[in-house]
Amino acid sequence: MTALQNRYEELKRQNFPDSERIKFIADLGASEEIEYHYQLICTDRDEGTNLNLSGSFYKHDKEGLEYLFEVLDNEKDESIKVFAAYLTAETLSKLRHRDFYVEFCNRLIPVMSSLIEIRDDLLRRKVIIALGWIGSSDEIDILTKRMSEDKDSLCRAWSASSLMQMSFHGVKKELLQEKTKACLALAIAKEDDLYACGIMIEATQILFGKKWISSSAVEDVDAEKIEKARKSAMRFLKR
């Protein structure tokens, strides 16, 4: 066993005390043990321990991404493929300053797009969220379609949120505003799940620089405030 493997086993015996866990995660990212790091992230997922071991995977830089693409190329199980693609997108979102960023996004986008119709709601949500991190203007239509047509309310909500996220990840806000305004108006008008409606309104107000509702009102699913914000958003979007 390597030193890192020994430390992990010791941390497991101690039930992962926070200070030691955080240092271990940093050391994992700084190590060359990329495969072991990925295996631990998978173990964390399978056991539901939520140790945030993926938080330092970006420190493996280009080599870590190449490893993840190797996993994606060879993986047949759709659920594991979504998990690996999500981790790749999460890693890329922290490496936007690197000269290989666009190249790797262009490699990942077709993988994410091929998974957008996956039947499992939880997995589809992950794909939608990841597209918000690494998608280009070409993926706007994919997300507007999900926002309008997906049968799962959270998939609809995260589609709106991902459209907003694109404005922070290289897609011009003016283009997003132009291409999403009518779709947002339709989606917000017909959304019957109040939480999803609140998320859509919140994403819209960030994208267009407005203030109709607070995050706490959305999280609390405050029906009165969400309906009031819906009316305000609709008046703006239909102009």
Order of alpha helices (4+ residues) and beta strands (2+ residues): alpha-alpha-alpha-alpha-alpha-alpha-alpha-alpha-alpha-alpha-alpha-alpha-alpha
